[in-house]
């Protein structure tokens, strides 16, 4: 019986524009999802019965509510398979940082069990299953750095220079629901093009509000930008500027060298990691 071990990489929102509120209560967005060569690690061992087990517990989350188990159940239901799996999860990504750790865990689960169970669903079918679990799951299923619209599920793969990123996360929880329901959130950004993103640099529409509501996030952004500007190989404008990803709380900046990013991480009072941006998910390279 084969055992499969795969990563679950995070994403960064290199920018995030909120175009308006939809009739279903969600928001129309524009963003770029940058995948990173880093992340959680999952191990899958198939079972001949339909049982699903998860060797990991998250504080305050029941096993049956974990996105890994929910994804496995969804694949069972969609494919009709009677197989199960013992799943192990090594959590390395911060929870609630806006980097998609739970969504990526779910996507890796769909991809891994689709291979191990030989259910032969297409990426489109897996992405549809993933969309019901969360808006960010499809980008991890497809495994490409992407331009995204809609609620973040209308994806167009793009190629971006593979820079190094430093990601820092303060000890505060940011509620996505609170941010998107807040009356002060910017909801009227004009749509931009892919070309404008590359040429002009952009912003995160959620950042000013989150900085106001959660001062630790503002503190990290100010600290990281100050240290970034003291380094000769960091961009002075545009995408190099320190900014928040998603609705936070994680903050990132890009660098041309790994050593510079790691030296700033070493000086940081916050937890964090350094990773290389990639245009293709490491999961797809490792799938059987």
Protein Blocks (a to p, Z undefined) as FASTA:
>chain_A
ZZddddddddddfbdcdfbdcfkopacdddddddddedddddddddfblbdcdddddehi
afklpmklmmmmmmmmmnopabdcddddddfbdghklnommmmmmmmmmmmmmmmnonop
afklmmmmmmmnomklmmmmnopacddehjopaccdddddddddddddddddddfklmmm
pmklcckbccddfklmmmnopadfklmmmmmmmmmlmmmmmmmmmmmmmpfkbcfbhjlp
gcdehjbjbdcdddfbfklmmmmmmmpcbdcddddddfbdfklmmpZZ
